[in-house]
Amino acid sequence: MPAAVSIAIPTFNRRATLERAVRSALGQTHVDLEVVVSDNASSDGTVELLDRLAADDDRLRTVRQRANRGMVANLNAAIAMARGDHVMLLADDDWLAPRCVEAALGALRSEPGAVSALGRVTYLSDAEPAPGDRTKALLGGSGQIRVRDYFATVPSDHGNTWLYGLSPRETVQRLAPMRNVLGFDWLRVAELAFLGKIVLVDEPLIFRELGGTSESTARNVRESRLPAMQAKLPHLVIAGHVLSEIGWRSPVYAPLGRRRRLALAAACASNVPRHSLRHVLFHLAPQTAQDRWHRRA
């Protein structure tokens, strides 16, 4: 019998935080699970750490890539390892509250038409809580509405939160592997939103460190092995991918037909540069103005 839930953790040279992530996954109140780790050819003692953790809990499975395949390929590899009926991703520097899987699974099963569920996120900077969780459920009555709602509200800094939601494996298998492009996470979340509702559990269930790959666009571009020039106008690059993915590339949107999917693509892509401008203006504003904006959000 497969485990009810697979928690997939892609990792590379994060030995210092990986143990916390793995232990939080294995320490869930919902015990019918497996934790799968895809190690992207780490060189910092990650292999020895995983061997030690696996010796203590046979629910942990690991695969070591022969060579570093890049960030997105390793994400796909971690997901492909999953054997559970439900799947969720966990970054190697994040960790879960003990009730995360139990609460997300309950929310997913209780909402007809739901394809993903996640709790509220607590962001931390230097171990201190930081403002930033403006995640909203996507419960609109049609795929078009949910995708529009996502791109209308997705924050420019934390837009990938829903990438870490719990989803049925059969839903995940309907999606092609993520492409190695800037904004791949936004594209994946949009596909999920088109397929069904995305439910938010209103309690803090996942903790995320501000930093890592997402600390800057330049680092994201570098670790994704993308052209460095994309870091200069990232949201225009992402807008182009949103336009093409929704407009004609992704088979997920095929039921809309050509005219409606192009209209949806144009509407969503036009929102991305707007978020970029708002992000720039926010960081140019005085700290007091930033604090007021966070309180309103």
Stockholm file with secondary structure:
# STOCKHOLM 1.0

chainA/1-297         MPAAVSIAIPTFNRRATLERAVRSALGQTHVDLEVVVSDNASSDGTVELLDRLAADDDRLRTVRQRANRGMVANLNAAIAMARGDHVMLLADDDWLAPRCVEAALGALRSEPGAVSALGRVTYLSDAEPAPGDRTKALLGGSGQIRVRDYFATVPSDHGNTWLYGLSPRETVQRLAPMRNVLGFDWLRVAELAFLGKIVLVDEPLIFRELGGTSESTARNVRESRLPAMQAKLPHLVIAGHVLSEIGWRSPVYAPLGRRRRLALAAACASNVPRHSLRHVLFHLAPQTAQDRWHRRA
#=GR chainA/1-297 SS CCCSEEEEEEESSCHHHHHHHHHHHHTCSCCSEEEEEEECSCCSSHHHHHHHHHHHCTTEEEEECSSCCCHHHHHHHHHHTCCSSEEEECCTTCEECTTHHHHHHHHHHHSTTEEEEEEEEEEEETTEEESCCCCCCBCCSSHHHHHHHHHHHCCSSSTTGGGGCBEEHHHHHTSCCCCSSTTHHHHHHHHHHHHSEEEEEEEEEEEEESCGGGGCHHHHHHHTTCCGGGGTSHHHHHHHHHHHIIIIICGGGGGGHHHHHHHHHHHHHHHHHHHHHHHHHHHHSCHHHHHHHHHHC
#=GC SS_cons         CCCSEEEEEEESSCHHHHHHHHHHHHTCSCCSEEEEEEECSCCSSHHHHHHHHHHHCTTEEEEECSSCCCHHHHHHHHHHTCCSSEEEECCTTCEECTTHHHHHHHHHHHSTTEEEEEEEEEEEETTEEESCCCCCCBCCSSHHHHHHHHHHHCCSSSTTGGGGCBEEHHHHHTSCCCCSSTTHHHHHHHHHHHHSEEEEEEEEEEEEESCGGGGCHHHHHHHTTCCGGGGTSHHHHHHHHHHHIIIIICGGGGGGHHHHHHHHHHHHHHHHHHHHHHHHHHHHSCHHHHHHHHHHC
//
